Amino acid sequence: MEALLEILEELHPEIDFLTHEKLIDDKILDSFDIITLITEISEEYDVRIPVDEIAPQNFNSAQALYALIQRLLD
């Protein structure tokens, strides 16, 4: 989770990603951020995020995103 938080904080250092749960709904993350996240996560965790997993519920919080990563690693 630490590596994920570092990636997120590089994008938006002003956001507390441990507590914010509406990153997409509150328009904190935009489409460019999502593309950057997918690339960084792929490199950091050696996983490929399938197109059908690129959905708001998977990117709305750091916890949801980390849960997605864990599912893909299993």
CHARMM internal coordinates of N, CA and C (Angstrom, degrees):
IC EDIT
DIST 1 N 1 CA 1.4611
DIST 1 CA 1 C 1.5322
ANGL 1 N 1 CA 1 C 110.40
DIST 1 C 2 N 1.3281
ANGL 1 CA 1 C 2 N 117.20
DIHE 1 N 1 CA 1 C 2 N -31.32
DIST 2 N 2 CA 1.4727
ANGL 1 C 2 N 2 CA 120.34
DIHE 1 CA 1 C 2 N 2 CA -179.28
DIST 2 CA 2 C 1.5153
ANGL 2 N 2 CA 2 C 111.76
DIHE 1 C 2 N 2 CA 2 C -59.38
DIST 2 C 3 N 1.3241
ANGL 2 CA 2 C 3 N 116.49
DIHE 2 N 2 CA 2 C 3 N -44.43
DIST 3 N 3 CA 1.4670
ANGL 2 C 3 N 3 CA 120.15
DIHE 2 CA 2 C 3 N 3 CA -179.46
DIST 3 CA 3 C 1.5248
ANGL 3 N 3 CA 3 C 110.79
DIHE 2 C 3 N 3 CA 3 C -63.28
DIST 3 C 4 N 1.3232
ANGL 3 CA 3 C 4 N 116.59
DIHE 3 N 3 CA 3 C 4 N -39.95
DIST 4 N 4 CA 1.4635
ANGL 3 C 4 N 4 CA 121.08
DIHE 3 CA 3 C 4 N 4 CA 177.94
DIST 4 CA 4 C 1.5227
ANGL 4 N 4 CA 4 C 110.68
DIHE 3 C 4 N 4 CA 4 C -63.01
DIST 4 C 5 N 1.3226
ANGL 4 CA 4 C 5 N 117.03
DIHE 4 N 4 CA 4 C 5 N -44.70
DIST 5 N 5 CA 1.4643
ANGL 4 C 5 N 5 CA 120.47
DIHE 4 CA 4 C 5 N 5 CA 179.09
DIST 5 CA 5 C 1.5229
ANGL 5 N 5 CA 5 C 111.24
DIHE 4 C 5 N 5 CA 5 C -61.93
DIST 5 C 6 N 1.3115
ANGL 5 CA 5 C 6 N 116.63
DIHE 5 N 5 CA 5 C 6 N -37.97
DIST 6 N 6 CA 1.4693
ANGL 5 C 6 N 6 CA 119.96
DIHE 5 CA 5 C 6 N 6 CA 177.28
DIST 6 CA 6 C 1.5224
ANGL 6 N 6 CA 6 C 111.04
DIHE 5 C 6 N 6 CA 6 C -63.26
DIST 6 C 7 N 1.3234
ANGL 6 CA 6 C 7 N 116.79
DIHE 6 N 6 CA 6 C 7 N -42.47
DIST 7 N 7 CA 1.4682
ANGL 6 C 7 N 7 CA 121.04
DIHE 6 CA 6 C 7 N 7 CA 178.06
DIST 7 CA 7 C 1.5238
ANGL 7 N 7 CA 7 C 109.86
DIHE 6 C 7 N 7 CA 7 C -61.22
DIST 7 C 8 N 1.3267
ANGL 7 CA 7 C 8 N 116.67
DIHE 7 N 7 CA 7 C 8 N -47.15
DIST 8 N 8 CA 1.4649
ANGL 7 C 8 N 8 CA 121.01
DIHE 7 CA 7 C 8 N 8 CA -179.24
DIST 8 CA 8 C 1.5257
ANGL 8 N 8 CA 8 C 111.53
DIHE 7 C 8 N 8 CA 8 C -63.83
DIST 8 C 9 N 1.3129
ANGL 8 CA 8 C 9 N 116.33
DIHE 8 N 8 CA 8 C 9 N -42.24
DIST 9 N 9 CA 1.4641
ANGL 8 C 9 N 9 CA 120.26
DIHE 8 CA 8 C 9 N 9 CA -178.36
DIST 9 CA 9 C 1.5190
ANGL 9 N 9 CA 9 C 112.25
DIHE 8 C 9 N 9 CA 9 C -67.48
DIST 9 C 10 N 1.3342
ANGL 9 CA 9 C 10 N 117.48
DIHE 9 N 9 CA 9 C 10 N -27.89
DIST 10 N 10 CA 1.4627
ANGL 9 C 10 N 10 CA 120.13
DIHE 9 CA 9 C 10 N 10 CA 174.39
DIST 10 CA 10 C 1.5278
ANGL 10 N 10 CA 10 C 110.57
DIHE 9 C 10 N 10 CA 10 C -65.27
DIST 10 C 11 N 1.3239
ANGL 10 CA 10 C 11 N 116.09
DIHE 10 N 10 CA 10 C 11 N -35.03
DIST 11 N 11 CA 1.4661
ANGL 10 C 11 N 11 CA 120.46
DIHE 10 CA 10 C 11 N 11 CA 179.61
DIST 11 CA 11 C 1.5308
ANGL 11 N 11 CA 11 C 112.02
DIHE 10 C 11 N 11 CA 11 C -73.78
DIST 11 C 12 N 1.3346
ANGL 11 CA 11 C 12 N 115.43
DIHE 11 N 11 CA 11 C 12 N -44.80
DIST 12 N 12 CA 1.4697
ANGL 11 C 12 N 12 CA 120.81
DIHE 11 CA 11 C 12 N 12 CA -175.83
DIST 12 CA 12 C 1.5343
ANGL 12 N 12 CA 12 C 110.03
DIHE 11 C 12 N 12 CA 12 C -142.35
DIST 12 C 13 N 1.3228
ANGL 12 CA 12 C 13 N 116.92
DIHE 12 N 12 CA 12 C 13 N 82.29
DIST 13 N 13 CA 1.4718
ANGL 12 C 13 N 13 CA 119.55
DIHE 12 CA 12 C 13 N 13 CA -177.27
DIST 13 CA 13 C 1.5307
ANGL 13 N 13 CA 13 C 114.03
DIHE 12 C 13 N 13 CA 13 C -63.94
DIST 13 C 14 N 1.3131
ANGL 13 CA 13 C 14 N 117.20
DIHE 13 N 13 CA 13 C 14 N -16.70
DIST 14 N 14 CA 1.4717
ANGL 13 C 14 N 14 CA 120.43
DIHE 13 CA 13 C 14 N 14 CA -177.93
DIST 14 CA 14 C 1.5345
ANGL 14 N 14 CA 14 C 113.50
DIHE 13 C 14 N 14 CA 14 C -82.10
DIST 14 C 15 N 1.3209
ANGL 14 CA 14 C 15 N 118.44
DIHE 14 N 14 CA 14 C 15 N -6.09
DIST 15 N 15 CA 1.4673
ANGL 14 C 15 N 15 CA 122.55
DIHE 14 CA 14 C 15 N 15 CA -175.99
DIST 15 CA 15 C 1.5302
ANGL 15 N 15 CA 15 C 110.49
DIHE 14 C 15 N 15 CA 15 C -101.65
DIST 15 C 16 N 1.3391
ANGL 15 CA 15 C 16 N 115.74
DIHE 15 N 15 CA 15 C 16 N 138.89
DIST 16 N 16 CA 1.4645
ANGL 15 C 16 N 16 CA 121.30
DIHE 15 CA 15 C 16 N 16 CA 172.91
DIST 16 CA 16 C 1.5284
ANGL 16 N 16 CA 16 C 107.60
DIHE 15 C 16 N 16 CA 16 C -89.75
DIST 16 C 17 N 1.3070
ANGL 16 CA 16 C 17 N 116.32
DIHE 16 N 16 CA 16 C 17 N 96.11
DIST 17 N 17 CA 1.4586
ANGL 16 C 17 N 17 CA 121.35
DIHE 16 CA 16 C 17 N 17 CA -174.46
DIST 17 CA 17 C 1.5207
ANGL 17 N 17 CA 17 C 113.29
DIHE 16 C 17 N 17 CA 17 C -72.20
DIST 17 C 18 N 1.3153
ANGL 17 CA 17 C 18 N 118.44
DIHE 17 N 17 CA 17 C 18 N -15.37
DIST 18 N 18 CA 1.4686
ANGL 17 C 18 N 18 CA 119.95
DIHE 17 CA 17 C 18 N 18 CA 176.99
DIST 18 CA 18 C 1.5203
ANGL 18 N 18 CA 18 C 111.68
DIHE 17 C 18 N 18 CA 18 C -72.96
DIST 18 C 19 N 1.3224
ANGL 18 CA 18 C 19 N 117.42
DIHE 18 N 18 CA 18 C 19 N -26.28
DIST 19 N 19 CA 1.4682
ANGL 18 C 19 N 19 CA 119.63
DIHE 18 CA 18 C 19 N 19 CA -176.03
DIST 19 CA 19 C 1.5229
ANGL 19 N 19 CA 19 C 113.97
DIHE 18 C 19 N 19 CA 19 C -113.63
DIST 19 C 20 N 1.3082
ANGL 19 CA 19 C 20 N 118.31
DIHE 19 N 19 CA 19 C 20 N -22.69
DIST 20 N 20 CA 1.4675
ANGL 19 C 20 N 20 CA 120.10
DIHE 19 CA 19 C 20 N 20 CA -176.54
DIST 20 CA 20 C 1.5183
ANGL 20 N 20 CA 20 C 110.37
DIHE 19 C 20 N 20 CA 20 C -76.68
DIST 20 C 21 N 1.3308
ANGL 20 CA 20 C 21 N 116.45
DIHE 20 N 20 CA 20 C 21 N 127.70
DIST 21 N 21 CA 1.4617
ANGL 20 C 21 N 21 CA 120.92
DIHE 20 CA 20 C 21 N 21 CA -174.48
DIST 21 CA 21 C 1.5195
ANGL 21 N 21 CA 21 C 113.84
DIHE 20 C 21 N 21 CA 21 C -120.19
DIST 21 C 22 N 1.3326
ANGL 21 CA 21 C 22 N 117.50
DIHE 21 N 21 CA 21 C 22 N 12.41
DIST 22 N 22 CA 1.4637
ANGL 21 C 22 N 22 CA 120.38
DIHE 21 CA 21 C 22 N 22 CA -179.45
DIST 22 CA 22 C 1.5241
ANGL 22 N 22 CA 22 C 109.76
DIHE 21 C 22 N 22 CA 22 C -135.91
DIST 22 C 23 N 1.3088
ANGL 22 CA 22 C 23 N 116.41
DIHE 22 N 22 CA 22 C 23 N 53.18
DIST 23 N 23 CA 1.4622
ANGL 22 C 23 N 23 CA 121.19
DIHE 22 CA 22 C 23 N 23 CA -176.10
DIST 23 CA 23 C 1.5239
ANGL 23 N 23 CA 23 C 112.10
DIHE 22 C 23 N 23 CA 23 C -63.80
DIST 23 C 24 N 1.3138
ANGL 23 CA 23 C 24 N 117.06
DIHE 23 N 23 CA 23 C 24 N -37.66
DIST 24 N 24 CA 1.4604
ANGL 23 C 24 N 24 CA 121.18
DIHE 23 CA 23 C 24 N 24 CA 177.79
DIST 24 CA 24 C 1.5237
ANGL 24 N 24 CA 24 C 109.72
DIHE 23 C 24 N 24 CA 24 C -82.37
DIST 24 C 25 N 1.3313
ANGL 24 CA 24 C 25 N 116.86
DIHE 24 N 24 CA 24 C 25 N -49.01
DIST 25 N 25 CA 1.4638
ANGL 24 C 25 N 25 CA 121.53
DIHE 24 CA 24 C 25 N 25 CA -177.78
DIST 25 CA 25 C 1.5221
ANGL 25 N 25 CA 25 C 112.14
DIHE 24 C 25 N 25 CA 25 C -58.34
DIST 25 C 26 N 1.3264
ANGL 25 CA 25 C 26 N 117.23
DIHE 25 N 25 CA 25 C 26 N -36.71
DIST 26 N 26 CA 1.4667
ANGL 25 C 26 N 26 CA 121.42
DIHE 25 CA 25 C 26 N 26 CA -179.85
DIST 26 CA 26 C 1.5308
ANGL 26 N 26 CA 26 C 112.47
DIHE 25 C 26 N 26 CA 26 C -89.83
DIST 26 C 27 N 1.3210
ANGL 26 CA 26 C 27 N 115.44
DIHE 26 N 26 CA 26 C 27 N 7.61
DIST 27 N 27 CA 1.4736
ANGL 26 C 27 N 27 CA 122.51
DIHE 26 CA 26 C 27 N 27 CA 177.61
DIST 27 CA 27 C 1.5320
ANGL 27 N 27 CA 27 C 113.97
DIHE 26 C 27 N 27 CA 27 C 58.28
DIST 27 C 28 N 1.3258
ANGL 27 CA 27 C 28 N 115.49
DIHE 27 N 27 CA 27 C 28 N 34.46
DIST 28 N 28 CA 1.4675
ANGL 27 C 28 N 28 CA 120.48
DIHE 27 CA 27 C 28 N 28 CA 174.96
DIST 28 CA 28 C 1.5259
ANGL 28 N 28 CA 28 C 108.84
DIHE 27 C 28 N 28 CA 28 C -78.50
DIST 28 C 29 N 1.3243
ANGL 28 CA 28 C 29 N 115.55
DIHE 28 N 28 CA 28 C 29 N -44.39
DIST 29 N 29 CA 1.4593
ANGL 28 C 29 N 29 CA 120.12
DIHE 28 CA 28 C 29 N 29 CA 176.22
DIST 29 CA 29 C 1.5183
ANGL 29 N 29 CA 29 C 109.19
DIHE 28 C 29 N 29 CA 29 C -97.21
DIST 29 C 30 N 1.3247
ANGL 29 CA 29 C 30 N 115.78
DIHE 29 N 29 CA 29 C 30 N 128.33
DIST 30 N 30 CA 1.4621
ANGL 29 C 30 N 30 CA 119.98
DIHE 29 CA 29 C 30 N 30 CA 176.24
DIST 30 CA 30 C 1.5294
ANGL 30 N 30 CA 30 C 109.50
DIHE 29 C 30 N 30 CA 30 C -107.73
DIST 30 C 31 N 1.3092
ANGL 30 CA 30 C 31 N 116.40
DIHE 30 N 30 CA 30 C 31 N -175.93
DIST 31 N 31 CA 1.4726
ANGL 30 C 31 N 31 CA 119.89
DIHE 30 CA 30 C 31 N 31 CA -175.50
DIST 31 CA 31 C 1.5301
ANGL 31 N 31 CA 31 C 112.17
DIHE 30 C 31 N 31 CA 31 C -62.76
DIST 31 C 32 N 1.3240
ANGL 31 CA 31 C 32 N 117.08
DIHE 31 N 31 CA 31 C 32 N -35.51
DIST 32 N 32 CA 1.4702
ANGL 31 C 32 N 32 CA 119.29
DIHE 31 CA 31 C 32 N 32 CA 177.52
DIST 32 CA 32 C 1.5261
ANGL 32 N 32 CA 32 C 111.11
DIHE 31 C 32 N 32 CA 32 C -66.83
DIST 32 C 33 N 1.3306
ANGL 32 CA 32 C 33 N 116.53
DIHE 32 N 32 CA 32 C 33 N -38.70
DIST 33 N 33 CA 1.4663
ANGL 32 C 33 N 33 CA 120.69
DIHE 32 CA 32 C 33 N 33 CA 176.35
DIST 33 CA 33 C 1.5282
ANGL 33 N 33 CA 33 C 110.63
DIHE 32 C 33 N 33 CA 33 C -62.24
DIST 33 C 34 N 1.3222
ANGL 33 CA 33 C 34 N 116.53
DIHE 33 N 33 CA 33 C 34 N -41.10
DIST 34 N 34 CA 1.4666
ANGL 33 C 34 N 34 CA 120.67
DIHE 33 CA 33 C 34 N 34 CA -178.94
DIST 34 CA 34 C 1.5354
ANGL 34 N 34 CA 34 C 109.80
DIHE 33 C 34 N 34 CA 34 C -63.46
DIST 34 C 35 N 1.3157
ANGL 34 CA 34 C 35 N 116.77
DIHE 34 N 34 CA 34 C 35 N -44.15
DIST 35 N 35 CA 1.4664
ANGL 34 C 35 N 35 CA 120.28
DIHE 34 CA 34 C 35 N 35 CA 178.55
DIST 35 CA 35 C 1.5245
ANGL 35 N 35 CA 35 C 110.17
DIHE 34 C 35 N 35 CA 35 C -61.73
DIST 35 C 36 N 1.3242
ANGL 35 CA 35 C 36 N 116.42
DIHE 35 N 35 CA 35 C 36 N -44.25
DIST 36 N 36 CA 1.4626
ANGL 35 C 36 N 36 CA 120.64
DIHE 35 CA 35 C 36 N 36 CA 177.68
DIST 36 CA 36 C 1.5231
ANGL 36 N 36 CA 36 C 110.72
DIHE 35 C 36 N 36 CA 36 C -60.69
DIST 36 C 37 N 1.3265
ANGL 36 CA 36 C 37 N 116.63
DIHE 36 N 36 CA 36 C 37 N -45.50
DIST 37 N 37 CA 1.4738
ANGL 36 C 37 N 37 CA 121.09
DIHE 36 CA 36 C 37 N 37 CA 178.98
DIST 37 CA 37 C 1.5207
ANGL 37 N 37 CA 37 C 111.38
DIHE 36 C 37 N 37 CA 37 C -59.31
DIST 37 C 38 N 1.3164
ANGL 37 CA 37 C 38 N 117.01
DIHE 37 N 37 CA 37 C 38 N -46.03
DIST 38 N 38 CA 1.4646
ANGL 37 C 38 N 38 CA 120.61
DIHE 37 CA 37 C 38 N 38 CA -178.86
DIST 38 CA 38 C 1.5256
ANGL 38 N 38 CA 38 C 110.04
DIHE 37 C 38 N 38 CA 38 C -59.73
DIST 38 C 39 N 1.3184
ANGL 38 CA 38 C 39 N 116.25
DIHE 38 N 38 CA 38 C 39 N -43.87
DIST 39 N 39 CA 1.4636
ANGL 38 C 39 N 39 CA 120.64
DIHE 38 CA 38 C 39 N 39 CA 179.61
DIST 39 CA 39 C 1.5235
ANGL 39 N 39 CA 39 C 111.44
DIHE 38 C 39 N 39 CA 39 C -64.73
DIST 39 C 40 N 1.3349
ANGL 39 CA 39 C 40 N 116.38
DIHE 39 N 39 CA 39 C 40 N -48.56
DIST 40 N 40 CA 1.4663
ANGL 39 C 40 N 40 CA 121.05
DIHE 39 CA 39 C 40 N 40 CA -178.32
DIST 40 CA 40 C 1.5341
ANGL 40 N 40 CA 40 C 111.64
DIHE 39 C 40 N 40 CA 40 C -64.29
DIST 40 C 41 N 1.3224
ANGL 40 CA 40 C 41 N 116.50
DIHE 40 N 40 CA 40 C 41 N -41.34
DIST 41 N 41 CA 1.4712
ANGL 40 C 41 N 41 CA 120.64
DIHE 40 CA 40 C 41 N 41 CA 179.56
DIST 41 CA 41 C 1.5250
ANGL 41 N 41 CA 41 C 109.85
DIHE 40 C 41 N 41 CA 41 C -65.17
DIST 41 C 42 N 1.3241
ANGL 41 CA 41 C 42 N 116.57
DIHE 41 N 41 CA 41 C 42 N -42.14
DIST 42 N 42 CA 1.4713
ANGL 41 C 42 N 42 CA 120.28
DIHE 41 CA 41 C 42 N 42 CA 178.26
DIST 42 CA 42 C 1.5188
ANGL 42 N 42 CA 42 C 111.22
DIHE 41 C 42 N 42 CA 42 C -58.55
DIST 42 C 43 N 1.3284
ANGL 42 CA 42 C 43 N 116.11
DIHE 42 N 42 CA 42 C 43 N -42.88
DIST 43 N 43 CA 1.4613
ANGL 42 C 43 N 43 CA 120.28
DIHE 42 CA 42 C 43 N 43 CA -179.88
DIST 43 CA 43 C 1.5289
ANGL 43 N 43 CA 43 C 112.17
DIHE 42 C 43 N 43 CA 43 C -71.14
DIST 43 C 44 N 1.3197
ANGL 43 CA 43 C 44 N 116.43
DIHE 43 N 43 CA 43 C 44 N -44.41
DIST 44 N 44 CA 1.4648
ANGL 43 C 44 N 44 CA 121.02
DIHE 43 CA 43 C 44 N 44 CA -175.55
DIST 44 CA 44 C 1.5249
ANGL 44 N 44 CA 44 C 112.74
DIHE 43 C 44 N 44 CA 44 C -71.04
DIST 44 C 45 N 1.3319
ANGL 44 CA 44 C 45 N 116.74
DIHE 44 N 44 CA 44 C 45 N -43.23
DIST 45 N 45 CA 1.4694
ANGL 44 C 45 N 45 CA 120.92
DIHE 44 CA 44 C 45 N 45 CA -173.34
DIST 45 CA 45 C 1.5288
ANGL 45 N 45 CA 45 C 113.60
DIHE 44 C 45 N 45 CA 45 C -104.95
DIST 45 C 46 N 1.3413
ANGL 45 CA 45 C 46 N 116.99
DIHE 45 N 45 CA 45 C 46 N -3.67
DIST 46 N 46 CA 1.4571
ANGL 45 C 46 N 46 CA 121.78
DIHE 45 CA 45 C 46 N 46 CA -179.27
DIST 46 CA 46 C 1.5293
ANGL 46 N 46 CA 46 C 111.35
DIHE 45 C 46 N 46 CA 46 C 55.70
DIST 46 C 47 N 1.3293
ANGL 46 CA 46 C 47 N 115.53
DIHE 46 N 46 CA 46 C 47 N 48.09
DIST 47 N 47 CA 1.4631
ANGL 46 C 47 N 47 CA 122.03
DIHE 46 CA 46 C 47 N 47 CA 175.88
DIST 47 CA 47 C 1.5211
ANGL 47 N 47 CA 47 C 108.33
DIHE 46 C 47 N 47 CA 47 C -128.38
DIST 47 C 48 N 1.3142
ANGL 47 CA 47 C 48 N 115.59
DIHE 47 N 47 CA 47 C 48 N 156.42
DIST 48 N 48 CA 1.4550
ANGL 47 C 48 N 48 CA 121.87
DIHE 47 CA 47 C 48 N 48 CA 175.33
DIST 48 CA 48 C 1.5207
ANGL 48 N 48 CA 48 C 107.22
DIHE 47 C 48 N 48 CA 48 C -112.10
DIST 48 C 49 N 1.3193
ANGL 48 CA 48 C 49 N 116.63
DIHE 48 N 48 CA 48 C 49 N 126.08
DIST 49 N 49 CA 1.4656
ANGL 48 C 49 N 49 CA 120.59
DIHE 48 CA 48 C 49 N 49 CA 179.35
DIST 49 CA 49 C 1.5274
ANGL 49 N 49 CA 49 C 107.98
DIHE 48 C 49 N 49 CA 49 C -89.81
DIST 49 C 50 N 1.3372
ANGL 49 CA 49 C 50 N 116.93
DIHE 49 N 49 CA 49 C 50 N 113.43
DIST 50 N 50 CA 1.4657
ANGL 49 C 50 N 50 CA 120.30
DIHE 49 CA 49 C 50 N 50 CA -179.68
DIST 50 CA 50 C 1.5361
ANGL 50 N 50 CA 50 C 110.94
DIHE 49 C 50 N 50 CA 50 C -66.03
DIST 50 C 51 N 1.3101
ANGL 50 CA 50 C 51 N 115.81
DIHE 50 N 50 CA 50 C 51 N 153.41
DIST 51 N 51 CA 1.4654
ANGL 50 C 51 N 51 CA 121.51
DIHE 50 CA 50 C 51 N 51 CA -178.33
DIST 51 CA 51 C 1.5250
ANGL 51 N 51 CA 51 C 111.44
DIHE 50 C 51 N 51 CA 51 C -56.05
DIST 51 C 52 N 1.3218
ANGL 51 CA 51 C 52 N 117.80
DIHE 51 N 51 CA 51 C 52 N -40.00
DIST 52 N 52 CA 1.4647
ANGL 51 C 52 N 52 CA 119.73
DIHE 51 CA 51 C 52 N 52 CA -177.43
DIST 52 CA 52 C 1.5334
ANGL 52 N 52 CA 52 C 112.86
DIHE 51 C 52 N 52 CA 52 C -69.82
DIST 52 C 53 N 1.3308
ANGL 52 CA 52 C 53 N 118.29
DIHE 52 N 52 CA 52 C 53 N -11.33
DIST 53 N 53 CA 1.4625
ANGL 52 C 53 N 53 CA 121.52
DIHE 52 CA 52 C 53 N 53 CA 176.66
DIST 53 CA 53 C 1.5325
ANGL 53 N 53 CA 53 C 111.87
DIHE 52 C 53 N 53 CA 53 C -94.35
DIST 53 C 54 N 1.3284
ANGL 53 CA 53 C 54 N 116.96
DIHE 53 N 53 CA 53 C 54 N -6.10
DIST 54 N 54 CA 1.4663
ANGL 53 C 54 N 54 CA 120.46
DIHE 53 CA 53 C 54 N 54 CA 178.29
DIST 54 CA 54 C 1.5234
ANGL 54 N 54 CA 54 C 107.11
DIHE 53 C 54 N 54 CA 54 C -84.82
DIST 54 C 55 N 1.3352
ANGL 54 CA 54 C 55 N 113.97
DIHE 54 N 54 CA 54 C 55 N 81.34
DIST 55 N 55 CA 1.4595
ANGL 54 C 55 N 55 CA 122.43
DIHE 54 CA 54 C 55 N 55 CA -176.31
DIST 55 CA 55 C 1.5265
ANGL 55 N 55 CA 55 C 108.77
DIHE 54 C 55 N 55 CA 55 C -134.89
DIST 55 C 56 N 1.3327
ANGL 55 CA 55 C 56 N 116.78
DIHE 55 N 55 CA 55 C 56 N 150.50
DIST 56 N 56 CA 1.4736
ANGL 55 C 56 N 56 CA 119.63
DIHE 55 CA 55 C 56 N 56 CA -176.66
DIST 56 CA 56 C 1.5244
ANGL 56 N 56 CA 56 C 114.38
DIHE 55 C 56 N 56 CA 56 C -51.72
DIST 56 C 57 N 1.3161
ANGL 56 CA 56 C 57 N 118.17
DIHE 56 N 56 CA 56 C 57 N -39.74
DIST 57 N 57 CA 1.4672
ANGL 56 C 57 N 57 CA 119.78
DIHE 56 CA 56 C 57 N 57 CA -177.22
DIST 57 CA 57 C 1.5275
ANGL 57 N 57 CA 57 C 111.89
DIHE 56 C 57 N 57 CA 57 C -63.45
DIST 57 C 58 N 1.3285
ANGL 57 CA 57 C 58 N 117.84
DIHE 57 N 57 CA 57 C 58 N -24.69
DIST 58 N 58 CA 1.4674
ANGL 57 C 58 N 58 CA 120.41
DIHE 57 CA 57 C 58 N 58 CA 179.33
DIST 58 CA 58 C 1.5210
ANGL 58 N 58 CA 58 C 113.17
DIHE 57 C 58 N 58 CA 58 C -86.05
DIST 58 C 59 N 1.3288
ANGL 58 CA 58 C 59 N 117.04
DIHE 58 N 58 CA 58 C 59 N -11.93
DIST 59 N 59 CA 1.4629
ANGL 58 C 59 N 59 CA 120.95
DIHE 58 CA 58 C 59 N 59 CA -176.32
DIST 59 CA 59 C 1.5309
ANGL 59 N 59 CA 59 C 112.48
DIHE 58 C 59 N 59 CA 59 C -121.39
DIST 59 C 60 N 1.3216
ANGL 59 CA 59 C 60 N 118.28
DIHE 59 N 59 CA 59 C 60 N 6.91
DIST 60 N 60 CA 1.4662
ANGL 59 C 60 N 60 CA 121.48
DIHE 59 CA 59 C 60 N 60 CA -175.30
DIST 60 CA 60 C 1.5206
ANGL 60 N 60 CA 60 C 113.29
DIHE 59 C 60 N 60 CA 60 C -76.96
DIST 60 C 61 N 1.3227
ANGL 60 CA 60 C 61 N 117.39
DIHE 60 N 60 CA 60 C 61 N -18.25
DIST 61 N 61 CA 1.4705
ANGL 60 C 61 N 61 CA 120.33
DIHE 60 CA 60 C 61 N 61 CA 178.32
DIST 61 CA 61 C 1.5198
ANGL 61 N 61 CA 61 C 109.02
DIHE 60 C 61 N 61 CA 61 C -152.04
DIST 61 C 62 N 1.3135
ANGL 61 CA 61 C 62 N 115.21
DIHE 61 N 61 CA 61 C 62 N 161.10
DIST 62 N 62 CA 1.4675
ANGL 61 C 62 N 62 CA 119.88
DIHE 61 CA 61 C 62 N 62 CA 176.80
DIST 62 CA 62 C 1.5295
ANGL 62 N 62 CA 62 C 109.85
DIHE 61 C 62 N 62 CA 62 C -62.62
DIST 62 C 63 N 1.3208
ANGL 62 CA 62 C 63 N 116.25
DIHE 62 N 62 CA 62 C 63 N -37.19
DIST 63 N 63 CA 1.4703
ANGL 62 C 63 N 63 CA 120.10
DIHE 62 CA 62 C 63 N 63 CA -179.70
DIST 63 CA 63 C 1.5266
ANGL 63 N 63 CA 63 C 111.05
DIHE 62 C 63 N 63 CA 63 C -64.25
DIST 63 C 64 N 1.3386
ANGL 63 CA 63 C 64 N 116.77
DIHE 63 N 63 CA 63 C 64 N -43.11
DIST 64 N 64 CA 1.4662
ANGL 63 C 64 N 64 CA 120.24
DIHE 63 CA 63 C 64 N 64 CA 179.02
DIST 64 CA 64 C 1.5231
ANGL 64 N 64 CA 64 C 110.55
DIHE 63 C 64 N 64 CA 64 C -65.18
DIST 64 C 65 N 1.3008
ANGL 64 CA 64 C 65 N 116.23
DIHE 64 N 64 CA 64 C 65 N -40.06
DIST 65 N 65 CA 1.4546
ANGL 64 C 65 N 65 CA 120.94
DIHE 64 CA 64 C 65 N 65 CA 179.59
DIST 65 CA 65 C 1.5272
ANGL 65 N 65 CA 65 C 110.89
DIHE 64 C 65 N 65 CA 65 C -66.52
DIST 65 C 66 N 1.3252
ANGL 65 CA 65 C 66 N 116.45
DIHE 65 N 65 CA 65 C 66 N -40.87
DIST 66 N 66 CA 1.4588
ANGL 65 C 66 N 66 CA 120.02
DIHE 65 CA 65 C 66 N 66 CA 178.56
DIST 66 CA 66 C 1.5327
ANGL 66 N 66 CA 66 C 110.72
DIHE 65 C 66 N 66 CA 66 C -67.45
DIST 66 C 67 N 1.3306
ANGL 66 CA 66 C 67 N 117.13
DIHE 66 N 66 CA 66 C 67 N -36.54
DIST 67 N 67 CA 1.4649
ANGL 66 C 67 N 67 CA 120.47
DIHE 66 CA 66 C 67 N 67 CA 176.48
DIST 67 CA 67 C 1.5276
ANGL 67 N 67 CA 67 C 110.06
DIHE 66 C 67 N 67 CA 67 C -62.92
DIST 67 C 68 N 1.3237
ANGL 67 CA 67 C 68 N 116.92
DIHE 67 N 67 CA 67 C 68 N -39.22
DIST 68 N 68 CA 1.4726
ANGL 67 C 68 N 68 CA 120.97
DIHE 67 CA 67 C 68 N 68 CA 176.77
DIST 68 CA 68 C 1.5292
ANGL 68 N 68 CA 68 C 109.64
DIHE 67 C 68 N 68 CA 68 C -61.91
DIST 68 C 69 N 1.3037
ANGL 68 CA 68 C 69 N 116.56
DIHE 68 N 68 CA 68 C 69 N -46.32
DIST 69 N 69 CA 1.4715
ANGL 68 C 69 N 69 CA 120.65
DIHE 68 CA 68 C 69 N 69 CA 179.40
DIST 69 CA 69 C 1.5180
ANGL 69 N 69 CA 69 C 110.41
DIHE 68 C 69 N 69 CA 69 C -59.18
DIST 69 C 70 N 1.3262
ANGL 69 CA 69 C 70 N 117.12
DIHE 69 N 69 CA 69 C 70 N -44.57
DIST 70 N 70 CA 1.4623
ANGL 69 C 70 N 70 CA 120.81
DIHE 69 CA 69 C 70 N 70 CA 179.69
DIST 70 CA 70 C 1.5140
ANGL 70 N 70 CA 70 C 112.02
DIHE 69 C 70 N 70 CA 70 C -62.14
DIST 70 C 71 N 1.3475
ANGL 70 CA 70 C 71 N 116.71
DIHE 70 N 70 CA 70 C 71 N -40.80
DIST 71 N 71 CA 1.4782
ANGL 70 C 71 N 71 CA 119.99
DIHE 70 CA 70 C 71 N 71 CA 177.75
DIST 71 CA 71 C 1.5296
ANGL 71 N 71 CA 71 C 110.20
DIHE 70 C 71 N 71 CA 71 C -62.58
DIST 71 C 72 N 1.3316
ANGL 71 CA 71 C 72 N 116.02
DIHE 71 N 71 CA 71 C 72 N -40.74
DIST 72 N 72 CA 1.4628
ANGL 71 C 72 N 72 CA 119.27
DIHE 71 CA 71 C 72 N 72 CA -178.16
DIST 72 CA 72 C 1.5237
ANGL 72 N 72 CA 72 C 112.12
DIHE 71 C 72 N 72 CA 72 C -71.17
DIST 72 C 73 N 1.3134
ANGL 72 CA 72 C 73 N 117.04
DIHE 72 N 72 CA 72 C 73 N -28.27
DIST 73 N 73 CA 1.4623
ANGL 72 C 73 N 73 CA 120.81
DIHE 72 CA 72 C 73 N 73 CA 178.48
DIST 73 CA 73 C 1.5243
ANGL 73 N 73 CA 73 C 112.36
DIHE 72 C 73 N 73 CA 73 C -75.51
DIST 73 C 74 N 1.3374
ANGL 73 CA 73 C 74 N 117.27
DIHE 73 N 73 CA 73 C 74 N -24.88
DIST 74 N 74 CA 1.4680
ANGL 73 C 74 N 74 CA 120.81
DIHE 73 CA 73 C 74 N 74 CA -177.66
DIST 74 CA 74 C 1.5007
ANGL 74 N 74 CA 74 C 113.74
DIHE 73 C 74 N 74 CA 74 C -76.37
END
COOR INIT
IC SEED 1 N 1 CA 1 C
IC BUILD
